[in-house]
C-alpha cells in the first residue's frame, strides 16, 4: 500500500513538471494579430478572470470561472461533472490552462492526484481505429507509462479529466450508441464517439470528476452547465490595466473603447479585447489615429495583416475578394474544405502568411485533406462586407438581400463612409460606386419599410445602421422619407440611447419621444440627453427615475426645446420635485403632467417657486397626489403670479378648508386660469358656495370647471345657478357628475340655462339622481332657442324610454344645437328606437350619440345601422355593452361609425 502511494506521488510530480513545462512553451489559442504565450499571460500573472452564468440564471447573476471551479470541484465533490460553453474567443481554453497551471503550482485542486487534460480535436486516429481510455491517455500523455496509467485509472475518484473543445457533440447526443457499444472499463476498446459518450453518461469511470468545454450548449443529464459570458466591465478594465503598463493610459483607452461606435458591444469577448489593445498599441507606436468605430478598427486590423505581404494592389484585391467569397460560403464556426478554399480563388495564396493570420488551418495547407475556418467571426463578416464593394462577381450583387448576421450589415453601413473605408481603399483601391449606390438604396428602402411598424428591435436595427454610416445628410434624408412611428422605446440599452441621440441630432428635432415605463440609469440618460434636448414632447409615464437621473434629465430639458412633459405615475423620490422645478423654472415647458407621482404638500413649495418665476408653464396636472389643503393653499398664492391656464387637482385630498385661498386667487384679477378640475375631492356644498362667489366676479377667467364626485347636494345649486346667470361668469364647460343634486337642484341648474347671460356649452350631469321631470325641463330648454348647449351628458340616471322621449323631441326641434348627447345606462329598450332614429334623422347638428349599457337587443340593429348609413353628419354611435348577440356583429361591422 505504501509503495503504491509513493508511486502515485512520483507520477504526480512528473506529471506536474511535464504539464508546467508544456504550458510555459505553449501559445494560447490563435486570435487576430497573434496570441500570447502562457508564460506571458499566466506565468507573469497577467491573466484576467472571465465571468460565468449558470444555465437558467438571470443576466446579472455572474461569478468568476475560478470561483465556480473552486466550488464545484471542492474536496468531497468527487464525481462532479461540469460543462462550460461559450463562443469563439470567450476565454474557455485560457481558463482551462489557468486551472491546470494552478494545479501544477499547488495552489488549487490539490485533492485530485492527477489532472488529465485532453484536447478533443486530437482524439481522432487514422482510419477510426478502436481506442480505449487507456490508449487515448497514453497517446496524449506519453510521459506516463502504461503501468502507471493502469494504476492511476484504478482510482478514478482521485482524477479530474478536462476535455477541451467538445464542439459538435450535441448532434450525437440525440442518437446515442447502442448499449452493447458502451464502454465500461478503461482497457475496453470502441470508437472515439462511444468512448466520449460513455464518459459523459457515466458508464465509464463514474467516480471521476470531469470538466468539459464547448462552443455550444450541451444537454447532459445530471451535469451542471455554465455559460462563459466573457468580461464584465470591471474585468475589462483590469485586462486593459494589465496589457498597458501606464495606468492612466489604460484608463483613457477603456473610456475610448466605450465611446467607439459598435465596439463596446463586443468588449465582453476577451479575444476581441486582445485585438483591440494590440491596435491601440500599434497606433500609438506609429503616431496613428485611434479607431473610432468597429468598421474603422477592422480596417486597421486588415491593413496591418496585409502590409506584411509584398503584393501588388491587384493581388491584394484578389486575395480579399477570395476571402470574402470564402466567408460567404461558410457560416459561424463552419469548417471549409480544401476544394472550397481553392474554388474561391485562393490557390495562389495558400502559402501566404496572411492566410494563417485570418484562418485556422488544420493539416498541411496544400493537402486536399486540410480544413479551414475563420479565427474571428467579426473578421469573417468584415471581409465579406469589403468584398461586396470590390468583388465584381455577378452573384455578389444580390448578397445584401440574403439574411446574414447583424454585424455584417453594420460593416456594410460603416464602409459607406469614406473615412471608415480609407484603410481598405489604401490597400485594395477604390470601392465600386455602383455597389455603394446599391447598398444606399437598400438602406433607404429598408428604413421606409421598418420605421413605420411597431417592432422596437427592428427600429433600432435600422437606426444603428444609419448611425454607422456617420453621414448626417443621409440619415436625415432617409428618416425624413420614412413614416417613423414613434413607438415606446422604454427598454433602451446604453448603445440604443447613443443611437437615438445621433439620429435625432441629424434630424434637428423630434416631435415626440415615447419613454413610457422606461428604466433609465444615469449612464443611459447622459447618452440620451442630446435627443431629449431636441424633443418637443416627452412621455416618461410610469418610469423608474432616481434623483441622479432626474438631475441629468431636468438639465437636458431645461436647455432644450421641450414644451410638453408627461411624468404621470412615476414615483418621484425625495428631492426630485425640487430639482425638477428648479431646472424647469426657465425652460420652454408649457405642459407638465405629474399625475400620481406621490407628491405631498411639502413639494408644493418648489412648484410655487417655479410658477412664480419665469416659467412659461400653461398646463399643470397634479391629480392623484396627496397635496391636501395645505398644498393647495400654497399653490393658490402663485396663481396670480404665473401664466398657468389649466390646473388639474383631481383626487388631491382637498376639502372646503382650502377653497377660500383658491377663490381669492381666482377673483383677484391676476390669475390667467381658465380650466380647473377639482373632481373627487370632498368640497361639499360649503366649498362649492365659496367657489361660486369667485365665479361671479368679473376678474375670474375660468371657463371650464369640473367638480365631479365632490359630495355636492341640491343645496349648492341655488348659488351655482345664480353664477350661471351672472353676466360676469365665463363658464362654458361644467361637470357636476356623480353628485346627488336631485330633482330640485338639477332643475335650478337647467333653469339657469335659459338666461341670455349663460354661456354654457358643455354640461355633464351623469349619475346626479335626475328624474323624468328634470329631463322634461331639459328638453324644453334645448328647444327654447336660448340655450347654447352643444354637448350634454346625462347618463346613469334611470329614467327609461319615457324620460329619453324628451331628448328625442328636443333633437327634432330646429332650435336644438346639440352635437354630442350621452345617454349611457338610462334603461333604454328597443321600444324607443323608432323615435330615436326619427329624431336623429331630423337633427341638423347631432354627430355623436352614446347609448352604452342600455337594454337594446338584436331587433334594433338593422334600424340603427340604416340610420348611420343614411345620416350624413353622424360620426359616432356607441352601442357598447347592450344585449347583442354575435350574429349581428358582421352587420354592425359594415358601418365603421358604430362602436359596439
C-alpha positions in Angstrom: 0.0 0.0 0.0 2.8 2.4 1.0 4.6 1.5 -2.2 1.6 2.3 -4.3 1.2 5.7 -2.6 4.8 6.5 -3.3 4.4 5.5 -6.9 1.4 7.8 -7.3 3.2 10.6 -5.6 6.1 10.2 -8.0 3.8 10.0 -11.0 2.1 13.2 -9.8 5.4 15.1 -9.5 6.5 14.0 -13.0 3.1 14.9 -14.5 3.1 18.3 -12.9 6.6 19.1 -14.1 5.7 17.9 -17.6 2.4 19.9 -17.7 4.1 23.0 -16.4 6.9 22.8 -18.9 4.4 22.2 -21.7 2.3 25.2 -20.7 5.2 27.5 -20.5 6.2 26.7 -24.1 2.6 26.8 -25.5 0.8 29.6 -27.2 -2.8 30.4 -26.2 -5.5 30.0 -28.8 -5.0 32.0 -32.0 -6.6 35.4 -32.3 -6.3 38.2 -34.7 -2.8 39.8 -34.6 -1.4 36.7 -33.0 -1.7 35.2 -29.5 0.3 35.3 -26.2 2.2 32.5 -24.6 1.1 31.0 -21.3 4.4 32.3 -19.8 3.3 35.9 -20.7 -0.3 35.6 -19.5 -0.4 33.2 -16.7 3.2 32.9 -15.6 3.5 36.7 -15.2 0.1 37.0 -13.5 -1.4 38.9 -16.5 -4.4 36.6 -16.6 -7.8 38.3 -16.2 -10.7 36.0 -15.0 -13.8 35.7 -17.1 -17.4 35.6 -15.9 -19.8 32.7 -15.9 -23.6 32.5 -15.7 -25.3 29.3 -14.5 -27.8 27.9 -17.1 -31.2 29.4 -16.4 -29.7 32.1 -14.2 -30.6 35.8 -14.6 -28.4 38.0 -16.8 -27.0 39.8 -13.8 -26.2 36.6 -11.8 -22.5 36.3 -12.6 -19.5 34.8 -10.9 -15.9 34.3 -11.9 -14.8 31.0 -13.5 -12.2 30.5 -10.8 -14.9 30.7 -8.1 -17.1 28.2 -9.9 -14.3 25.7 -10.3 -13.3 26.1 -6.7 -16.8 25.5 -5.5 -17.9 22.7 -7.9 -14.7 20.8 -7.6 -14.1 21.3 -3.9 -12.9 18.4 -1.7 -15.6 15.8 -1.2 -17.2 16.6 -4.6 -15.5 13.7 -6.4 -17.6 12.6 -9.4 -18.6 16.2 -10.2 -19.5 16.9 -13.8 -19.4 20.5 -15.2 -19.7 21.8 -18.8 -18.5 25.3 -19.7 -19.9 26.6 -23.0 -19.4 29.9 -24.9 -18.5 31.2 -28.3 -15.1 31.6 -30.0 -12.7 33.8 -28.1 -14.6 33.8 -24.9 -11.7 32.5 -22.9 -12.7 28.9 -22.2 -9.3 27.3 -23.2 -7.3 30.0 -21.5 -9.3 29.5 -18.3 -8.6 25.7 -18.6 -4.9 26.4 -19.0 -5.1 28.6 -15.9 -6.8 25.9 -13.9 -4.1 23.4 -15.0 -1.4 25.9 -14.1 -2.8 26.4 -10.6 -2.9 22.6 -10.1 0.6 22.1 -11.2 1.7 25.1 -8.9 0.0 23.5 -5.9 -2.5 26.4 -5.4 -5.8 24.8 -6.3 -7.5 21.4 -6.8 -4.8 19.6 -4.8 -7.2 16.9 -3.6 -7.0 15.4 -7.1 -4.0 13.2 -7.6 -3.9 13.8 -11.3 -5.4 16.3 -13.7 -5.6 14.8 -17.2 -6.1 17.3 -20.0 -7.3 16.1 -23.4 -7.9 18.3 -26.5 -10.9 16.6 -28.1 -9.7 17.6 -31.6 -6.6 15.4 -31.1 -8.6 12.2 -30.3 -9.3 11.2 -33.9 -7.0 8.4 -35.1 -6.3 7.4 -38.7 -8.9 5.0 -40.1 -11.0 5.5 -36.9 -9.3 2.6 -35.2 -10.8 1.4 -31.9 -9.5 3.2 -28.9 -9.7 2.8 -25.1 -9.4 5.3 -22.4 -6.0 3.8 -21.5 -4.7 4.1 -25.1 -6.0 7.7 -25.5 -4.3 8.8 -22.4 -1.1 7.0 -23.4 -1.1 9.0 -26.6 -1.9 12.4 -25.1 0.3 11.9 -22.1 3.4 10.0 -23.3 5.3 10.7 -20.2 3.0 8.4 -18.2 4.0 4.7 -18.6 1.3 2.1 -19.4 1.8 0.6 -15.9 1.5 3.9 -14.1 -1.6 4.7 -16.2 -3.2 1.4 -15.3 -2.5 2.0 -11.6 -4.0 5.5 -11.8 -7.1 4.5 -13.6 -8.0 2.1 -10.9 -8.6 5.1 -8.6 -10.9 7.3 -10.7 -12.2 9.2 -7.7 -8.8 10.9 -7.5 -8.8 12.0 -11.1 -10.1 15.2 -12.8 -10.5 14.9 -16.6 -10.5 18.1 -18.6 -11.9 17.7 -22.2 -11.3 20.9 -24.0 -13.3 21.7 -27.2 -16.1 19.2 -27.3 -17.7 21.0 -30.2 -20.3 19.4 -32.4 -21.0 16.7 -29.9 -24.6 17.8 -29.2 -25.8 16.3 -32.5 -24.6 12.9 -31.4 -26.3 13.0 -28.0 -29.7 12.7 -29.7 -28.6 9.4 -31.3 -26.6 7.6 -28.6 -24.7 4.4 -29.4 -26.3 1.0 -28.6 -26.0 -0.3 -25.1 -23.7 -3.0 -26.4 -21.3 -0.3 -27.7 -21.0 1.5 -24.4 -17.6 1.2 -22.7 -17.4 0.3 -19.0 -13.7 -0.3 -18.5 -10.5 1.8 -19.1 -9.0 -1.0 -21.2 -12.1 -1.7 -23.3 -11.9 -0.5 -26.9 -14.5 1.2 -29.0 -15.0 4.2 -31.3 -13.9 7.6 -30.1 -17.6 8.6 -30.1 -18.5 5.6 -27.9 -15.6 6.4 -25.6 -16.7 10.0 -25.1 -20.3 9.1 -24.7 -19.5 6.5 -22.1 -17.5 9.0 -20.1 -20.2 11.7 -20.4 -23.1 9.5 -19.4 -21.2 7.8 -16.5 -20.9 4.3 -18.0 -17.1 4.7 -17.8 -15.3 6.0 -14.7 -18.4 7.4 -13.0 -16.4 8.2 -9.9 -14.0 10.6 -11.8 -14.7 14.3 -12.0 -14.9 15.8 -15.5 -14.7 19.4 -16.8 -15.8 19.9 -20.4 -15.6 23.0 -22.6 -17.7 23.5 -25.7 -18.7 26.3 -28.1 -22.3 25.1 -28.0 -24.5 24.2 -25.1 -24.6 20.5 -24.3 -27.7 18.8 -23.0 -26.2 16.4 -20.4 -28.3 14.9 -17.7 -27.1 15.5 -14.2 -24.4 17.9 -15.4 -24.0 21.4 -14.1 -23.9 23.8 -17.0 -22.4 27.3 -17.1 -22.2 29.8 -19.9 -18.9 31.7 -20.3 -20.1 35.3 -20.8 -16.7 36.9 -21.0 -15.6 40.1 -19.3 -17.6 42.3 -17.1 -16.9 46.0 -17.2 -14.6 45.7 -14.2 -12.8 42.7 -15.7 -12.4 44.5 -19.0 -10.8 47.4 -17.1 -8.5 45.0 -15.4 -7.5 43.5 -18.7 -6.5 46.9 -20.1 -4.6 47.8 -16.9 -2.5 44.6 -17.3 -2.0 45.0 -21.0 -0.7 48.5 -20.7 2.0 49.5 -18.2 0.7 53.0 -17.9 -2.4 53.0 -15.7 -3.6 56.4 -16.8 -3.2 55.5 -20.5 -5.1 52.3 -19.9 -8.0 54.1 -18.2 -8.2 56.6 -21.2 -8.3 53.7 -23.6 -11.0 52.0 -21.7 -13.1 55.2 -21.9 -12.2 55.5 -25.6 -13.3 51.9 -26.3 -16.6 52.5 -24.5 -17.2 55.5 -26.8 -16.3 53.8 -30.0 -19.3 53.1 -32.2 -20.1 49.4 -32.2 -17.1 48.4 -30.1 -18.4 48.5 -26.6 -20.9 45.8 -27.5 -18.0 43.5 -28.4 -15.7 44.2 -25.5 -17.2 41.4 -23.4 -15.1 39.0 -25.6 -11.5 38.5 -24.3 -10.2 37.7 -27.8 -11.7 40.9 -29.1 -10.1 42.9 -26.2 -6.8 41.4 -27.1 -7.1 42.5 -30.7 -8.3 46.0 -29.7 -5.4 46.6 -27.3 -2.9 45.5 -30.0 -4.4 48.0 -32.4 -4.2 50.8 -29.8 -0.6 49.9 -29.0 0.4 49.8 -32.7 -1.4 53.1 -33.5 0.4 54.7 -30.5 3.8 53.4 -31.8 3.1 54.8 -35.3 1.6 58.0 -34.0 -1.5 57.0 -35.8 -5.2 57.8 -35.2 -7.1 55.6 -32.8 -10.1 53.9 -34.4 -13.5 55.5 -33.7 -15.8 52.7 -34.9 -15.9 49.0 -35.3 -15.6 49.3 -39.1 -12.6 51.6 -38.7 -11.0 49.1 -36.2 -11.2 46.2 -38.6 -10.0 48.3 -41.4 -6.8 48.9 -39.4 -6.5 45.3 -38.4 -6.9 44.1 -42.0 -4.3 46.7 -43.2 -1.9 45.5 -40.5 -2.2 41.9 -41.7 -2.0 42.8 -45.4 1.0 45.1 -45.2 3.1 42.1 -44.1 2.8 40.8 -47.6 4.8 42.1 -50.6 1.9 42.1 -53.0 0.6 44.5 -55.6 -2.7 46.2 -55.1 -4.3 43.9 -57.7 -3.1 40.8 -55.9 -4.3 42.2 -52.5 -7.7 43.0 -54.0 -7.9 39.4 -55.4 -6.9 38.0 -52.0 -9.5 40.0 -50.1 -12.1 39.1 -52.7 -11.3 35.4 -52.4 -11.5 35.6 -48.6 -14.9 37.3 -49.0 -16.1 34.5 -51.2 -15.0 32.0 -48.6 -16.7 34.0 -45.9 -19.9 33.9 -48.0 -19.7 30.1 -48.2 -19.2 29.5 -44.5 -21.4 30.4 -41.6 -20.3 30.9 -38.0 -17.9 28.1 -36.8 -18.2 26.3 -40.2 -15.1 24.4 -41.4 -14.3 24.7 -45.1 -12.6 22.1 -47.2 -9.5 22.5 -49.4 -11.7 22.3 -52.6 -13.9 25.1 -51.3 -10.9 27.3 -50.5 -9.4 26.8 -53.9 -12.8 27.4 -55.6 -12.8 30.9 -54.1 -9.6 31.8 -56.0 -7.3 31.4 -53.0 -5.0 28.7 -54.5 -2.2 31.3 -55.3 -2.3 32.5 -51.7 -2.2 29.2 -49.8 1.4 29.7 -48.6 0.9 33.4 -47.8 1.4 34.1 -44.1 -1.7 36.4 -44.1 -3.9 33.3 -44.7 -2.9 31.8 -41.4 -3.4 35.2 -39.8 -7.0 35.1 -40.8 -7.8 31.4 -41.0 -7.3 28.5 -38.6 -5.7 25.8 -40.7 -5.7 22.1 -39.8 -3.3 19.9 -41.6 -0.9 20.7 -44.4 -2.2 23.8 -46.2 -1.6 22.2 -49.6 -3.2 18.9 -48.8 -6.7 18.1 -50.1 -7.5 16.8 -46.6 -6.8 20.1 -44.9 -9.6 22.1 -43.2 -10.0 25.8 -42.8 -12.1 28.1 -40.6 -12.0 31.8 -39.7 -10.3 32.7 -36.5 -12.8 35.5 -35.9 -16.5 35.7 -36.9 -16.1 39.5 -36.9 -13.2 39.3 -39.3 -15.2 36.9 -41.5 -18.1 39.3 -41.7 -15.9 42.3 -42.3 -14.1 40.6 -45.2 -17.5 39.6 -46.6 -18.7 43.2 -46.4 -15.5 44.5 -48.1 -15.7 42.0 -50.9 -19.2 43.1 -51.6 -17.8 46.5 -52.6 -14.8 45.3 -54.5 -15.7 41.8 -56.0 -17.3 42.2 -59.4 -18.6 38.6 -59.4 -22.2 38.6 -60.8 -23.7 36.7 -57.8 -22.4 39.1 -55.2 -24.9 41.8 -56.2 -27.8 40.2 -54.6 -25.9 39.3 -51.4 -27.3 42.1 -49.3 -30.8 40.6 -49.7 -29.7 37.4 -48.0 -30.1 37.2 -44.3 -26.7 37.5 -42.5 -25.6 38.5 -39.1 -26.3 42.0 -37.8 -22.6 42.8 -37.7 -22.3 42.1 -41.5 -24.8 44.9 -42.2 -23.0 47.1 -39.6 -19.8 46.7 -41.7 -21.7 47.4 -44.9 -23.1 50.6 -43.5 -19.8 51.7 -42.0 -18.0 51.2 -45.3 -20.3 53.7 -46.9 -18.3 56.3 -45.0 -15.1 57.3 -47.0 -13.3 57.9 -43.7 -14.0 54.4 -42.4 -13.1 52.6 -45.6 -9.9 54.6 -46.2 -7.7 51.9 -44.6 -9.1 49.3 -47.1 -9.0 51.6 -50.1 -5.4 52.3 -49.4 -4.8 48.5 -49.7 -7.2 47.4 -52.5 -8.1 50.7 -54.3 -11.4 52.4 -54.6 -14.7 50.7 -53.9 -17.2 50.2 -56.7 -19.5 53.2 -56.9 -22.4 51.1 -58.2 -22.2 48.8 -55.2 -22.1 51.9 -52.9 -25.3 53.2 -54.6 -26.9 49.8 -54.4 -26.4 49.5 -50.6 -27.5 53.1 -50.0 -30.8 52.3 -51.9 -31.3 49.1 -49.9 -30.7 51.0 -46.7 -33.3 53.7 -47.6 -35.9 51.1 -48.7 -35.4 49.0 -45.6 -35.7 52.1 -43.4 -39.0 53.1 -45.0 -40.4 49.5 -44.6 -39.2 49.2 -41.0 -39.7 52.6 -39.2 -43.4 52.6 -39.9 -44.0 49.3 -37.9 -44.3 48.6 -34.2 -41.2 46.5 -33.7 -38.7 48.2 -31.4 -35.8 45.9 -32.2 -36.3 46.4 -36.0 -36.4 50.2 -35.4 -33.1 50.2 -33.6 -31.5 47.7 -36.1 -32.1 50.2 -38.9 -31.3 53.3 -36.8 -27.9 51.7 -35.8 -27.1 51.0 -39.4 -27.8 54.7 -40.2 -25.6 55.7 -37.3 -22.7 53.6 -38.6 -22.7 55.5 -41.9 -21.7 58.6 -40.0 -23.4 60.6 -42.7 -25.9 63.1 -41.2 -27.3 64.2 -44.6 -28.0 60.5 -45.5 -29.6 59.9 -42.1 -31.8 63.0 -42.3 -32.9 62.2 -45.8 -33.6 58.5 -45.1 -35.6 59.1 -41.8 -37.5 62.1 -43.2 -38.7 60.0 -46.1 -39.8 57.2 -43.8 -43.1 57.4 -41.8 -41.3 57.0 -38.5 -43.8 55.6 -36.0 -42.7 56.9 -32.6 -43.4 53.7 -30.6 -42.5 53.2 -27.0 -38.7 52.9 -26.5 -38.8 52.1 -22.8 -36.2 49.3 -22.7 -33.3 51.0 -24.4 -29.8 49.9 -23.7 -27.0 52.4 -23.4 -26.0 51.9 -27.0 -29.6 52.5 -28.1 -29.6 55.8 -26.2 -26.5 56.9 -28.2 -28.1 55.8 -31.4 -31.3 57.7 -30.7 -29.3 60.9 -29.9 -27.3 60.6 -33.1 -30.3 60.2 -35.3 -32.3 62.9 -33.6 -29.3 65.3 -33.8 -29.2 64.6 -37.6 -32.9 65.4 -37.9 -32.6 68.6 -35.8 -35.7 67.9 -33.8 -38.1 65.2 -32.7 -41.8 65.9 -32.2 -42.5 63.1 -29.7 -40.3 60.7 -27.7 -42.1 57.9 -26.0 -40.3 56.5 -23.0 -43.3 55.0 -21.2 -42.3 52.7 -18.4 -38.6 53.4 -19.0 -35.9 52.3 -16.6 -33.3 55.0 -17.1 -29.9 54.7 -15.4 -27.6 57.7 -15.0 -25.5 56.4 -17.9 -28.5 56.0 -20.2 -29.9 59.5 -19.6 -26.5 61.1 -20.2 -26.3 59.3 -23.6 -29.9 60.2 -24.3 -29.5 63.9 -23.3 -28.9 65.2 -26.9 -32.1 63.6 -28.1 -34.0 64.9 -25.1 -32.9 68.5 -25.8 -34.3 68.2 -29.3 -37.6 66.6 -28.4 -40.7 68.8 -28.2 -42.9 66.3 -26.3 -41.6 63.6 -24.0 -43.6 60.8 -22.3 -41.9 59.3 -19.1 -45.1 57.9 -17.6 -44.7 55.1 -15.1 -40.9 55.3 -15.4 -38.2 54.5 -12.8 -36.4 57.7 -12.2 -33.7 58.1 -9.5 -32.7 61.5 -8.2 -29.4 61.4 -10.2 -31.4 60.6 -13.3 -33.9 63.4 -12.6 -31.0 65.8 -12.2 -29.5 64.9 -15.6 -32.9 64.8 -17.2 -34.0 68.2 -15.9 -30.8 69.8 -17.0 -31.2 68.5 -20.5 -34.8 69.5 -20.7 -34.2 73.0 -19.3 -31.7 73.6 -22.1 -33.8 72.0 -24.8 -36.9 72.6 -27.0 -39.4 70.5 -25.0 -42.8 72.1 -24.4 -44.8 69.0 -23.1 -43.7 66.6 -20.4 -45.6 63.6 -19.1 -44.2 62.0 -15.9 -47.5 60.6 -14.7 -47.4 57.7 -12.2 -43.6 57.9 -12.0 -42.8 57.8 -8.3 -40.6 60.9 -7.6 -38.2 60.3 -4.7 -37.3 62.9 -2.1 -35.7 65.9 -3.7 -36.8 65.1 -7.2 -39.6 67.7 -7.4 -37.3 70.4 -6.1 -34.6 69.5 -8.6 -37.1 69.3 -11.5 -38.8 72.5 -10.7 -35.6 74.4 -10.2 -34.3 73.4 -13.6 -37.6 73.9 -15.4 -38.2 77.3 -14.0 -36.6 79.0 -17.0 -37.4 76.4 -19.6 -39.8 76.4 -22.6 -42.0 73.8 -21.0 -45.7 74.7 -21.3 -47.4 71.4 -20.2 -46.3 69.3 -17.2 -48.1 66.1 -16.1 -47.3 64.9 -12.6 -50.4 62.8 -12.1 -49.9 60.1 -9.4 -46.3 61.0 -8.7 -46.6 60.6 -4.9 -46.3 64.4 -4.3 -47.3 65.9 -1.0 -47.9 69.4 0.4 -44.1 69.6 1.1 -43.5 69.5 -2.7 -45.7 72.5 -3.3 -43.1 75.0 -2.2 -40.9 74.0 -5.2 -43.9 74.2 -7.5 -44.8 77.7 -6.3 -41.2 78.9 -6.9 -41.3 77.5 -10.4 -44.7 79.1 -11.2 -43.8 82.4 -9.7 -40.5 82.7 -11.7 -40.0 83.0 -15.4 -41.9 79.8 -16.1 -43.8 79.5 -19.3 -46.0 76.7 -17.9 -49.6 76.8 -19.1 -50.9 73.3 -18.2 -50.2 71.6 -14.9 -51.6 68.2 -13.9 -51.2 67.4 -10.2 -54.1 64.9 -10.0 -53.8 61.8 -7.9 -51.3 63.3 -5.4 -51.9 63.7 -1.6 -51.5 67.5 -1.6 -54.2 68.2 0.9 -55.5 71.6 1.8 -52.0 72.9 2.8 -50.7 72.1 -0.6 -53.5 73.9 -2.5 -53.2 77.0 -0.2 -49.6 77.2 -1.2 -50.3 76.8 -4.9 -53.1 79.4 -4.7 -50.5 82.0 -3.7 -48.8 81.5 -7.1 -51.9 81.7 -9.3 -51.8 85.4 -9.5 -48.1 85.5 -10.5 -47.9 82.9 -13.2 -49.2 82.1 -16.7 -50.9 78.9 -15.7 -54.2 78.4 -17.7 -55.1 74.8 -16.8 -54.8 73.1 -13.4 -55.9 69.5 -12.6 -56.3 68.8 -8.9 -58.5 65.7 -9.3 -58.2 63.4 -6.3 -55.8 65.5 -4.2 -57.4 65.0 -0.8 -58.9 68.6 -0.7 -61.8 69.9 1.3 -63.7 73.2 1.8 -60.8 74.4 4.0 -58.7 75.3 1.0 -61.4 76.9 -1.0 -61.1 80.5 0.5 -57.5 80.7 -0.7 -58.3 79.3 -4.1 -61.4 81.6 -4.5 -59.4 84.6 -3.5 -56.7 83.8 -6.1 -59.3 83.3 -8.9 -61.1 86.5 -8.1 -58.1 88.6 -7.5 -57.8 89.8 -11.1 -54.3 88.5 -11.8 -55.0 84.8 -12.4 -55.0 83.5 -16.1 -56.5 80.2 -15.0 -59.2 79.1 -17.5 -59.6 75.3 -16.7 -59.9 73.9 -13.2 -60.5 70.2 -12.3 -61.4 69.6 -8.6 -63.2 66.3 -9.1 -63.1 63.5 -6.5 -62.3 65.9 -3.6 -64.6 66.4 -0.6 -65.5 70.0 -1.3 -69.2 69.5 -0.3 -71.7 72.3 -0.5 -69.7 74.7 1.7 -66.7 74.6 -0.6 -68.9 74.9 -3.7 -70.5 78.0 -2.3 -67.1 79.7 -1.9 -66.1 78.9 -5.4 -69.5 80.2 -6.7 -68.7 83.6 -5.1 -65.4 83.7 -7.1 -67.1 82.7 -10.3 -69.4 85.7 -10.2 -66.6 88.3 -10.0 -65.5 90.0 -13.2 -61.8 89.2 -12.9 -62.3 85.4 -12.8 -61.3 83.9 -16.1 -62.5 80.3 -15.5 -64.4 78.9 -18.5 -64.2 75.2 -17.5 -64.9 73.7 -14.1 -65.0 70.0 -13.1 -66.4 69.2 -9.7 -67.5 65.6 -10.3 -67.9 63.4 -7.2 -67.3 66.2 -4.7 -70.1 65.4 -2.2 -72.4 68.1 -3.5 -76.2 68.1 -3.0 -79.1 70.2 -4.3 -78.4 72.7 -1.5 -75.5 74.2 -3.5 -77.5 74.6 -6.7 -79.2 77.9 -6.0 -75.8 79.7 -5.6 -74.4 77.8 -8.6 -77.5 78.7 -10.7 -77.0 82.3 -9.8 -73.4 82.1 -11.0 -74.5 80.7 -14.4 -77.0 83.6 -14.8 -74.4 86.2 -13.9 -73.0 88.5 -16.6 -69.6 88.1 -15.1 -69.5 84.2 -15.3 -67.5 82.9 -18.2 -68.1 79.2 -17.7 -68.8 77.3 -20.9 -67.9 73.8 -19.5 -69.3 72.4 -16.3 -69.1 68.9 -14.9 -71.4 68.1 -11.9 -71.5 64.4 -12.4 -71.7 61.9 -9.5 -73.3 64.4 -7.1 -76.7 63.9 -5.5 -78.3 67.0 -6.9 -81.8 65.5 -7.1 -84.8 66.9 -8.9 -84.9 70.3 -7.3 -81.2 71.0 -7.5 -80.9 69.9 -11.1 -84.0 71.9 -12.1 -82.3 75.0 -10.8 -79.2 74.3 -12.9 -81.4 73.7 -16.0 -83.5 76.9 -15.5 -80.3 78.9 -15.4 -79.5 77.8 -19.0 -82.5 79.8 -20.3 -80.8 83.1 -19.4 -79.1 85.0 -22.1 -76.0 85.7 -19.9 -75.4 81.9 -19.5 -72.6 80.8 -21.8 -72.8 77.1 -21.0 -71.9 74.8 -24.0 -70.9 71.6 -22.3 -72.8 70.2 -19.4 -72.4 66.9 -17.6 -75.0 65.6 -15.1 -74.1 61.9 -15.1 -75.4 60.0 -12.1 -77.0 63.0 -10.4 -80.3 61.4 -9.4 -82.1 63.1 -12.2 -85.8 62.3 -12.7 -88.1 62.2 -15.7 -89.3 65.7 -14.8 -85.8 67.0 -15.0 -85.4 65.5 -18.4 -88.7 67.3 -19.4 -87.3 70.6 -18.2 -84.0 70.0 -20.1 -85.9 69.1 -23.3 -87.9 72.3 -23.1 -84.7 74.4 -22.6 -83.0 72.7 -25.6 -86.0 73.7 -27.8 -86.2 77.3 -26.4 -83.7 78.8 -28.8 -81.8 80.5 -25.9 -79.6 77.6 -24.7 -76.1 77.4 -26.2 -75.6 73.7 -25.2 -73.8 71.7 -27.8 -72.8 68.8 -25.5 -74.9 67.1 -22.9 -74.1 64.1 -20.7 -77.0 62.8 -18.6 -76.2 59.1 -18.4 -76.6 56.8 -15.4 -79.9 58.3 -14.5 -82.6 55.6 -14.7 -85.4 57.4 -16.5 -86.1 54.7 -19.2 -87.7 55.3 -22.5 -90.2 57.8 -21.2 -87.5 60.1 -19.9 -85.5 59.8 -23.0 -88.5 60.8 -25.1 -87.9 64.4 -24.1 -84.4 64.2 -25.6 -85.8 62.8 -28.9 -88.4 65.6 -29.1 -85.7 68.2 -28.5 -83.4 66.8 -31.2 -86.1 67.2 -33.8 -86.5 70.9 -32.9 -84.7 73.3 -35.2 -83.5 75.4 -32.2 -81.6 72.4 -30.6 -77.9 72.9 -31.2 -76.7 69.6 -29.6 -73.7 67.9 -31.3 -73.0 65.3 -28.6 -75.5 63.5 -26.5 -74.6 60.9 -23.8 -77.5 58.7 -22.7 -75.5 55.8 -21.1 -77.4 53.4 -18.8 -80.8 55.0 -18.9 -82.5 51.6 -19.2 -83.5 52.2 -22.8 -85.2 49.4 -24.7 -86.0 48.6 -28.3 -89.3 50.4 -27.9 -87.6 53.8 -28.2 -85.6 53.0 -31.3 -88.1 54.2 -33.9 -88.5 57.6 -32.2 -84.7 57.7 -31.7 -84.0 57.2 -35.4 -86.6 59.8 -36.4 -85.1 62.5 -34.1 -81.5 61.8 -35.1 -82.5 62.0 -38.8 -84.3 65.3 -38.1 -81.4 66.8 -36.2 -79.2 69.2 -38.2 -76.3 69.2 -35.7 -76.0 65.9 -33.8 -72.9 64.0 -34.7 -72.2 61.8 -31.7 -74.7 59.7 -29.7 -73.7 57.4 -26.7 -76.1 54.6 -25.9 -73.8 52.3 -23.9 -75.0 50.0 -21.2 -78.7 50.0 -22.1 -81.1 47.2 -22.9 -81.2 47.3 -26.7 -81.3 43.9 -28.4 -80.6 42.4 -31.9 -84.0 43.6 -33.0 -82.8 47.2 -33.0 -79.6 46.7 -35.0 -80.9 46.8 -38.6 -82.7 50.0 -37.9 -79.7 51.6 -36.2 -77.3 50.5 -39.0 -79.6 52.1 -41.6 -79.8 55.2 -39.6 -76.0 55.6 -39.6 -75.7 54.7 -43.3 -78.3 57.3 -44.2 -77.1 60.1 -41.9 -74.5 62.4 -43.5 -73.4 64.1 -40.3 -73.4 61.3 -37.7 -69.8 60.3 -36.9 -70.3 58.0 -33.9 -73.0 55.8 -32.5 -71.7 54.0 -29.4 -73.7 50.8 -28.6 -71.2 49.0 -26.3 -72.5 46.7 -23.6 -76.0 46.2 -24.8 -77.7 42.8 -25.2 -76.4 42.0 -28.7 -75.5 38.5 -30.0 -72.6 37.7 -32.2 -75.0 37.0 -35.1 -75.2 40.7 -35.8 -71.6 41.7 -35.3 -70.9 41.4 -39.1 -73.9 43.7 -39.9 -72.6 46.4 -37.4 -69.0 46.0 -38.8 -70.4 47.2 -42.2 -70.8 50.6 -40.6 -67.5 51.9 -39.2 -69.2 54.7 -37.3 -70.8 52.2 -35.0 -68.9 51.2 -31.9 -70.1 48.1 -30.1 
